[in-house]
């Protein structure tokens, strides 16, 4: 969609003009976009008699001049926030993206937390809701909504500032769409080799970014045995993709943040084979890598003043005569040995070697993301991301960004007993704990063994929120969500 800012005291003509209405007790609270005559006309219409302006309530009507108008209820003004606006804009887009070619919205009438935040929420809600994954459909339904006019009293420098907000928000939503496309792609098309090539092609057009990929030979040379053990049954070479974005100006104060992502393009469970029902949708097991890539991509396109490294561990977890068997003991890049008791706890093995590799780059902080544990859904539900790590300040910054962007994130503990439980009697570590309790935190405790040099580290378990977040109107009912990308971009903005 194209978002056009217009300085006007009236409204820009379009297929449909949105007129926001709040409610105050039992009365309607009309916003500034409503003229005295329009309010009177609206009040005389029979179809408006039951209109209470509850959030999401609408009345479609025509003005005397022939304009198509939509009274949009937004609920109580006191509880109206950016997330309310984001959700209502998403609902509006879903309802009219195939019924209208253009819409008009008034920024001043929708203001929440300032014009910048208002514009950001409008564009996010509409763009994220407009996303479709129809690559494999024979008959594609085309959206007709192409233009959104954003009317405002602002002009001059203030209008330019709002245009910058529009442009920057579109970069983030586009990057989220890229991540969603990767996650939604089927494993027969998106495997480790094709995934690596797709990322290489995408970053080729971004300034300040370098790309390199370590294949099987390079991983063998660096001793990444844990990563290779997961890939052992695959028909495709593993890929450790290493991306670097360097800003134009680098000083001693420039922070270096590393993003690490689990990229399991499909997970059968290996010899610890998943039941058939649990194996469906395991193409989503690379959502951690797509999340980190999207955040990295957005940071580079936004030209943020922070150096960002992105390391993505790409493979599938398949079964053949070469696949790793349970009870195997494997040595990782760090030199630590791991007893692999369950080949379905594979993501942490890939991440272990990726984290060890990333530590050698000496970043100021490392953040990893993975659809790592089903236990995460038990701990914090399917709507919340879990965050764990070794630095409360880093975790606090991520939680602050999550709150600012209206995304759900909750901290879980890593206690000494969890570290103890991940020790093996016959190797340095084992890849699963001794009981099914605390699985998310024990997986994080395992990963912490591969963080060295006292580097600040945070782990995001996105097993619950990586896909199918239909309770949010700006997420598809099924398929990739793209959640926590906005959180990570906000964190990088302020790093």
NUKE-408643 format. One record per residue: residue in one letter; y, x, z of N, C-alpha, C, O in turn. Coordinates in steps of 0.1 Angstrom, whole numbers, plus 5000, padded with zeros to 4 digits. Each point is the difference from the previous one (the first is absolute). Layout:
# NUKE-408643
AYXZYXZYXZYXZ;...
***
This chain:
# NUKE-408643
X498850085000501249925000501350095000500050115005;X501049834989501350075000500849935011500249885000;X500450205009500949955010501550034996500350125000;X500549784998501450024995500949965011500149885005;X500750225000501149975010501249944994500550064989;X500149835016501249944994501049975011499749945011;X501550114987501149965009500649874996500549984989;X499349915019500549874997500249925012499350025011;X501549884989500249905011499349874996499949915009;X499650084979499349884995498550045000499550085009;X499749884982498750054998499750024985500549934991;X498750185007499650034986499049904995499049975006;X501349984982499149914994498650064996499950114996;X499149815007498650044997499149885000500549895002;X498250134995499149895000500049925013499849885001;X500350205010499949945013500950075010499950135002;X501049805005500950065010499549965014499849885003;X500050225005499549985014501249985009500950085001;X499049815007501049975010499450005014499349905003;X500950215004499450015014500649905010501249975000;X497949975008500449915011499350045013498850025000;X501950005011499450025013500049875008500749904996;X498650105014500049885009500650045014499750115005;X501149815001500550025013499749875008500749904998;X498450125012499549885007499549904990499050034993;X501549855006499649904991500949994988499849914991;X501250185008500949994989499750114989499450105003;X501149874985500050104990501250095000501149965003;X498650174995501150105001500150064986499350094996;X501649854996500250054986500750144999500950025008;X498650064984500650134998501250004991500349894994;X500450225005501350004993499949974985501049974994;X497850045000499949974986500149854997500249964988;X499649965022500249854998501549965000500750035010;X499749914980501449945000500049875007498949945003;X502350025001500149875007499449884991499449925006;X500950094981499649894991498450014999499449894999;X500150235000498550014999499349955012498949944999;X501750095013499349955012500049855001499049945004;X502150004992500149855000499049944990499449905003;X500650164985499049954990498650025004499249904998;X500550215009498650025005499649905010498949955001;X502150025008499849905011499749864995499449925007;X501150054981499849864995498749984992499649894997;X499750225000498749994993498949955009499950045011;X499349874984498949945007499050105004499450005011;X500350104980498950095002500450115011499150085004;X502149915001500450105010499949945014500350075010;X499449814992500049935013499250065010500350015012;X498550044984499150065010500150165001499250065007;X501849994986500250155000500550055013501149965005;X498250135002500450055013500450154999500350065010;X499650004978500350144998499150105008500350115004;X498449844998499050095007499750114990500249994988;X499450135017499750114992499049974989498949955003;X501550074985499249984988500149864994499449974990;X501349945017500149864995501050004989501150075000;X498649864989500950004988500349864995499249915001;X501950084992500349884992500650044987501050075000;X498449894989500550034987500849894995499549885000;X501750144995500849894995501050064990500150124998;X500649794995500950034989501449965005500249895006;X500850204991501449965003500549914989499449984989;X501849975013500749914990500250084988500049944989;X500350195012500350084989498750044992500150064989;X498849915016498750034993499350125005499150054993;X501450025017499350125005498749965008500049915008;X499050174990498849995008500250075013500250135000;X499749805011500350065013498849985010499249914999;X500650195009498949995010500650035014500450115003;X499549785005500450025014498850065007498949955001;X501450175005498950085006500250015015500950065005;X498249875003500150015014499550135006499150064995;X501749995014499750135006499850005015500050105007;X499949774999499849995014501250035009501250004995;X498650035017501050035010500750134997499450104998;X501949905001500850124996499850115011500050124996;X499849845016499850105011498850084998499950125004;X499049824990498850084998499850054986498950054997;X502249944995499950054986500250155000501050065004;X497950014991500050144999499650054987499749924991;X500350215007499750064987498649964995499849974988;X499250025021498749974997499949854996499249974991;X501649945015500049864996500549994986499449934992;X501750145005500550004986499050064990499849944989;X499650175015499050064991498949914996499649994989;X499949945021498949904998500449884992499349964991;X501949995012500549884992500350044986499849924991;X500750205006500250054986498750014993499949984988;X499150075019498650014994499549864996499449994989;X500749925020499649864997500749944988499449944992;X501950095008500849954989499650064987499949934990;X499850195010499550074988498749954995499849974988;X499250015021498749954997500249864994499249964990;X501749965015500149864996500749994986499749914992;X501250185005500849994988499950114989500750004990;X498450095013499950114990499549964986500150074990;X499249815010499549954987500749874996499649934991;X501550035017500749884997501450024996500749914995;X499950215008501450034996500150144994499150085003;X501949944990500250134994501150085008500150124999;X500749815008501150065008500349925013499949885000;X500550195010500349945013501450065005500350114996;X500449815012501250055006499949995015499649895005;X500750225002500150005014501350055005500650094993;X499949865018501250055006499750095012499549965010;X500950174989499750105010500749965013499450015011;X501849954988500849975012499549885008500050005012;X499449914981499449885007498750035006499649935009;X499850184987498750045005500050125010499050055004;X502249994999500250125008499350015013500049905008;X499250214994499450025012500050155003499450084992;X501249975018500150145003500850084991499850124998;X501249824995500850074991499649984985498949964998;X502050064993499749984986498950094995499249964991;X500850175013498950094996498649955003499249994991;X500749975022498649955004499749874993498849984997;X502249945000499849874993499550024986499049944996;X501650154997499650034986498650075000499249964991;X500650135018498750065001498949905002499050014993;X501249905016499049905003499749904988498949964997;X502250014996499949914989499250064989499049954995;X501350185001499450074989498550035004499149984992;X500750065020498650035005499149874999499050014994;X501549885012499349885000499649954986498949964997;X502150054994499849944986499150104992499149954993;X501250185008499250094991498550015005499150004992;X500750015021498750015005499249874997498750014998;X501949885003499349874997499749994985499149934997;X501750134995499849984985498950094995499649984988;X499950115020498950084996498749934995499649905007;X499950144982498749954995499150114996500550104994;X498249895008499050094995499249934990499049935003;X501450074984499349934990499450084988499849954989;X500150185014499650104990498749964993499750024988;X499449925020498649974995499849854996498949964998;X502249965002499949864996500249994985500950064994;X498349865000500149974985501249924998500750024990;X499549885018501249914998501050035012499749965011;X501450104985501050045010501149895001500549964989;X499950005023501149905001501250085002500250085010;X500849904982501250085000501149935009500249884999;X500450205010501149945008501249994991500350094992;X500549805010501249984992501250055007501150024994;X498849995019501250045008500450154998499250095003;X501949934990500450144996501350045007500250125001;X500649795003501450045005500349935013499849885001;X500850195008500549945013501450055001500350125001;X500649785000501450035002500350005015499749905007;X500950214998500350015014501549995001500850094998;X499749795006501549985001500550045014499350005010;X501950054990500750055012501550014999500550004989;X500150005022501550025000500350154999501150044996;X497950055007500350144999500350054986499649954990;X501250155010500450074987500350145003500050055011;X500350024978500350145001499050095006498849994996;X501550105014499150095006498949935007498950055000;X501449835007499049935007498949954990498849995004;X501649964984499149954990499150124995498849984998;X501850135000499350124996498950045010498950044997;X501549955016499050035011498849904999498950045002;X501449844996498949904999499250024988498749985000;X501950074989499250034988499050115003498950014995;X501650095013499150115004498849955008498950054999;X501449855010498949945008499049944990498850015002;X501749914988499149944991499150104993498849994999;X501850124996499350104992499050075009498950034995;X501550005017499050075009498949925004498850045001;X501549835002498949915004499049984988498849995003;X501750004985499149994988499150124999498949994995;X501650135008499150125000498949985010498850044997;X501549915015498949995010499049894995498850025001;X501749864995499149904996499250034988498849964998;X501850124992499250054989498950095005498950004994;X501450095015499050095006498849925007498950044999;X501549865008499049915006499149944989498849995002;X501849974987499249944989499050104994498949974997;X501650165002499150104995498850025010498950014996;X501449995017498950015010499149884999498750025000;X501849864999499249884999499150014987498849975001;X501750084988499250014988498950095002498849974996;X501450155010498950095003498949945009498850014996;X501649935014499149945010499149894993498849995002;X501949934990499349884994499150044988499249924996;X501050214999499250044989498550015003499750055011;X499449914980498650005003499450155000500650084993;X498449945014499550145001499450064987499950124999;X499749794992499550064987501150054991499850074991;X501549895013501150054993500850115008500450104995;X499749875018500750105009499050075008499649965011;X500150164985499150095008500950125003501150014996;X498350095011500950115004500750084989501150035001;X498249984988500650084988501049924993501150064997;X498749815001501049924993501249975009501149994995;X498650005018501149985010500950125000501349985000;X498250145001500850125000500850014987501250045001;X498249934988500850014987501149895000501150034994;X498749855011501049905000501250045009501149984996;X498650085015501150055009500750114993501350005000;X498050094993500750114993500949954989501150054998;X498449854995500949944989501249935006501150014994;X498749925017501149935007501150095005501249974998;X498450145008501050095006500750094990501050075003;X498449944985500650094989501449964997500850094995;X499649795007501449964997500950005012501249964999;X498450095012500850005012500550155003499250095000;X502149925001500650135002499750065014499949925010;X499950214991499850065012498650005006499850035011;X499349924981498649985004499150104993500050014988;X499150055020498950084994498749945003499849935010;X499250094981498749945001498950114998500150084991;X498949925018498850084997498849925006500149935010;X498850094984498849945005498950105002499750084991;X499649925021498950095002498749924998499849905006;X499450154984498849934997498850065008500250075010;X498649914985498850045008500050155002499750055011;X500550034979500050155001501050055010499750085009;X501549864991501150045009499649965014500250085010;X499249804992499649965013498950085006499950035012;X499250014979498950095004500550145005499650065010;X501449994982500650135003500750005013500050095008;X500749794995500850005013499149965012500449995011;X498349974986499149975011500149865005499749985012;X500849934980500249865004498749925000499849914992;X499250145017498749944999499949855005499149934995;X501850035013500049865005500349914988499449904998;X501750134995500449934988498949994990499749904995;X499750225002499050014990498749925004499349964992;X500550035021498849935005500149854996499049944997;X502250015004500249864996499849984985499549904995;X501050204997499949994986498650044994499849984988;X499350065020498750064995499349904992499350054990;X500749825012499349914992500849944989499549914993;X501750145004500849944990499850054986499550114998;X500849814992499950044986501350074996500150054989;X500949945020501350064996500450115010499750005011;X501150094983500550115008501049955011500849914997;X499150155015501049975010501450054996500150104992;X500949845013501450054997500850005012500349905007;X500250224997501050015011501350024993500450114996;X500449785003501350014993501050045009500249955011;X500650154985501150065008501349984992500350064990;X500649855016501349974994501150065009499949995012;X501150064982501250055008501349954994500250014988;X500649935020501449964996500950095008500050005012;X500950074981501050085006501449954996500349994988;X500549985022501449954997500850104993499750125001;X501449844993500950094993500650115009500150114997;X500349845015500650095010499050025012499749905006;X499950224996499150035011500750105010500550114995;X499649865017500650095010499050025012498949954999;X501550135011499150025011499749875008499049995007;X501949914991499849875007499249904993499649905005;X500150134982499249914992498649995006499350105001;X500349785002498749975006498950004989500349974988;X498550075015498950004991498949905006499450035011;X500449864983499149905005498849994990500250004988;X498650005017498850004992499349865002499849955011;X499849994978499349875000498650024994499950064989;X499149905019498650024996499349874999500249915008;X499150074981499349874998498650004996499650094992;X499649825014498649994997499949924986500449894999;X498950184992499949934986498549984996499650054990;X499749875018498649964997500149894989500149885004;X499750164984500149904989498949895001500249894994;X498750145012499049905004499150065010499750125000;X499949795010499250055011498749925001500149885005;X498850174991498749935002499550015014499149935005;X501450175002499550045013499150124999499550055011;X500149994977499150114999498649965004499749884999;X499550215006498749965005500049905012499149935002;X502050075005500249905010500649884993501249965003;X498049984988500549914990500649875007499449945009;X501750024985500749875005499149884996499450014989;X500649885018499449884995500949954988501150044999;X498249884993500749964987501349935003501050034992;X499149895018501349935003501150095004501249984997;X498450135010501050095005500450104989501150075001;X498149944988500350094990501149954990500750074993;X499349805006501049934991501450045005500349995012;X500650044978501450045003500150145005501150045005;X497950044995500150145004500850094991500250115002;X500249834987501050064991501350025008500950084996;X499349845014501350005008500050125009501050035007;X497950054994499950115010500950124996500050105008;X500749894981500950114997501549955003500950074995;X499349825012501349955003500950105008501250004998;X498150095010500850105007500750094991501250045002;X498150014988500550094990501149944992501150064997;X498749814998501049944992501349975008501150004995;X498749975018501149985009500950125001501250004999;X498150125004500750125001500750054987501150055000;X498249924989500550044987501349924997501050054995;X498949825008501249914997501250045009501150004995;X498650045017501150045009500650134995501250024999;X497950074997500550134994500849984987501050064998;X498549854993500649974988501449945002501050044993;X499149875016501349945003501050105006501250004996;X498350095013500950105005500550094989501250045001;X498050004990500450094989501049934991501050064996;X498749815000500949934991501449975007501049994994;X498949995019501349975008500750135003501250005004;X498250124992500650135003500450025014501150045003;X498049925006500350015015500150155003499350094995;X501649945015500250155004498950055009500350065011;X498549924986498950055008498950054991499749944989;X499650175014498950054992498849925004499749985012;X499549974978498849925002498950064993500050024988;X498950015019498750034994499149885001500049935010;X499250054980499049895000498750064996499850054989;X499249935020498650054997499149885000499949935010;X499450054979499149894998498650044998499750084991;X499449875017498650044999499249894992499849895005;X499950144983499449904991498550034997499650104995;X499649805007498550004997499549865002500749915005;X498150074991499349885004498850045009499750125001;X499749795006498950035009498849934994499749885003;X499550194989498949944993498650055004500050095009;X499049864986498650045004499250054988499949934990;X499650195010499050054991499250115007500150015012;X499150064981499150105007500850125006499450075008;X501949944988500850115006500949955012500650095006;X499449784996500949955010499650065014498950025003;X502149995006499850055013499249905008500349885000;X498750185008499249915008500550005014500550105005;X499349795002500350005015499250115007498950034996;X501750025014499550125008500350134994499750115006;X501049894983500450134994501150065008500849935007;X499350204993501150075007500850084989499450084993;X501949905006500850054990501250085006500549965010;X499950144983501150085004501249964992500050004988;X501149985019501349964994500850124997499750115003;X501449864990501050114996500550085012500350124999;X499849815012500550065013499050105006500350085009;X498449914987499050085006499249925010498950045005;X501649844999499349925010498849934993500149964988;X498850035019498849934995500049865005500449975011;X499149944981499949865003498649944997499550024989;X499949925021498849934999500349864994500649925007;X498950054981500349884993498949905004498949994994;X501449925016499049915005500049874992499049924999;X502150054994500249884992500850034988501250045001;X498249954987500750044988501049894996500850024990;X499349875017501049904998501350035008501049934998;X498950175010501350045007500550134992500150115005;X500249864982500250114991501550034998500450124997;X500549785005501450034998500650115009500850074995;X498749935017500550105010499550144995500750105004;X498249914989499550134995501050054989500350125000;X500049794991501050044989501350045006500650104996;X499949825013501350025007500050135008501050075000;X497949965006499950135008500450124992500850085004;X498649934984500350124992501449994994500650104998;X499849784999501449984994501050045011501150064997;X498749905015500950035011500050155003501150065002;X497850004998499950155002500850074990500750095002;X499149874985500750054989501649985002500750104997;X499649785007501549975001500650085011501250044999;X498149995012500650075011500450144995501050065006;X498350004985500350134995501350014992500650104998;X499949784999501349994993501250005010501250004995;X498550005018501050015010501149895000501250035001;X498449844997501049905001500549975014499450045010;X501749894991500649975013499149885006499949995012;X499649934980499149895004499149964990500250014988;X498649945016499049954991499749855004499849975012;X500249944978499649865002498949974990500250034988;X498749925017498949964991499849855001500349945010;X499250014979499749854999498649984994499750074991;X499649845015498649984995499649865004500349955011;X498949994981499249885004498850055007498950014994;X501250035018499050095006498949925008498950044999;X501549865009499049945009500149855000501149945001;X497850004999499949855002500449975014500549895003;X499450205006500349985014501549985002500549945009;X500350104981501549985000500349855000500949965007;X498349964985500249865000499749935013500749915004;X498350155003499649945013501150035010500449925009;X500250214990501050045010501349934998500649965010;X500050044978501349954998500149894990501149964996;X497849984999500049894991500250054985500250124998;X499649794993500150034986501450014995500250024988;X500849955020501450004996500850125005501250004997;X498250095010500750115006499450134997498850025000;X502150084997499550144999500050075013500949975008;X498150114994499950085013500650134997499850064989;X500950005021500650134999499550085012500149955012;X499550174986499550095011500550144996500350034989;X499650065020500550144997500250095012499649965012;X500950154986500250105011501550025004500350085008;X500649844986501450015002500749875002500149924990;X500250045022500649875003501349984993500449894996;X500450225002501349994993499849964985500749914995;X498350154999499749974986499549854999500449934991;X498750045018499549865000501149905003500049894994;X500950155015501249915003500849984988500549894998;X499750214994500849994988499449914990500749924993;X497950095005499349914991500149855005500249914992;X499650075021500149875006501449944998500249884997;X500850215004501449954998500249964985500749904998;X498850184993500149964986499249884997500549914992;X498450075014499249884998500749885004500049894994;X500750125018500849885005501149974991500449894998;X500350224997501249984992499649934987500849924994;X498050115000499649944988499149885001499549954991;X500450005022499249885003498650014996499449914995;X500050215008498550024998499450025013500650065009;X498149894992499450015013499250135002499250044992;X501150035019499350125003499950015016500949975007;X498050084997499750015015499350135003499150054993;X501450015018499450135004498749985009500049925009;X499050164987498850015008499950145006500550094995;X498749925016500050135007498850094995499049954995;X501250185006498950104998499950075014500850085003;X498249895004499850055014498950114999499250014991;X500850085019499150115001498549964998499250074994;X500549815012498649965000499649974985498850014997;X502149954995499749974986499750144993499150004991;X501650105012499850134994498650055004499250054993;X500549925020498750055005498849924993499050064997;X501349825000498949924994499750044986498949984994;X502150094999499850044986499450144999499850054989;X499850015023499350134999498549974998499449915005;X500050194988498649994997499250105009500650105004;X498149884998499250095008499650124992499750115005;X500249874981499550114992501050044989499750094992;X501549865008501150044992501349995007500049965012;X501150094982501349995007500449855003500549975010;X499349954979500449865001498949914994499150054993;X501049825009499249904993501049904994501149995005;X498549944985501049924993500049865004500849924995;X498450045015500249875007499850015015499450105005;X501249815002499950005015498749955005499149964992;X500750055021498849975006499849855003498949955003;X502249974994499949855002500949944989500850074994;X499149805005500849934990501449975005500949944993;X499450095020501349975006501050114997499750114999;X501649844999501050104997499950084988500550114999;X498949824990499750084988501250054993500050114994;X501149825006501250044993500650135007500450104993;X499749905020500550115007499150125000500450125000;X498349865000499050114999500150074986499850124999;X500449804991500250054987501250094999500050114994;X501149855013501250075000499850135008500550114997;X498749885014499750125008499250104992500350125002;X498849844990499350094991501050074990499950124999;X501049804995501050064991500950105007500450104994;X499949885019500950095007499550145001500750105002;X498049914997499450145001500450084988499850135000;X500749814989500350074988501650024998500450044990;X500349935021501450025001500250135007499750015012;X501050094982500150135007501550045000500849944994;X499450175013501450065001501049905007501250014998;X498249905010500949915008500949924991501149965004;X498450014984500849914991500049865004499049955004;X502249984996500149865004499249924990500150024987;X499149885018499149934991499949865004499949965012;X500149954978499849855003499049954990500050044988;X499149885017498949944991500249855000500249935010;X499950014977500149864998498749944995499550044990;X499949885018498849934996500449864994500549915007;X499450084980500449884993498949924995500149924990;X498750095017498849924995500349855000499549934991;X501350025018500349865000501049954991499949894994;X501150195004501249964992500150054986500949974992;X498150105003500050064987499949904989500450024989;X498949865014499849904990500049865006499949995012;X500349924979499849855003500949965012499549955010;X501850074989500949965010500849874996501250005000;X498049904997500549874995500949935009500749914996;X499350125017500949935009501550044998500949935004;X499350184988501350054996500349954986499250044991;X501849875007500249954986500450104990499949984988;X500550155016500350104990498850094998500150104993;X498749875012498850074997499049904993500049885002;X499250184988499049914994499049955010499750065010;X499849824987499149945010498750085000499450025011;X500250044978498950105000500450124992500949994991;X498650125013500350134993500950085009500449975011;X500150144983500850105007501349955005500649924994;X499750125019501349955006501250094998501149954998;X498650185002501150104999500850015013501150055001;X498349905010500750005013500150155006499250084996;X501849945012500450125007500650114991500450105004;X499749874983500750094991501549995003500650115000;X499949775002501449995004500350075013501150065002;X498049945007500150075013500150154998500950065005;X498249994987500050144997501250054993500650115003;X499949814987501250044993501250005010500950094999;X499249815009501150005010499950125010501050065003;X497849985001499850125008500550124993500750085005;X498949944982500450114992501550014998500650115000;X500149774999501450004999500750065012501150064998;X498349925013500650045013499450135006500350045011;X498850024981499350125005500950125002499550105004;
***
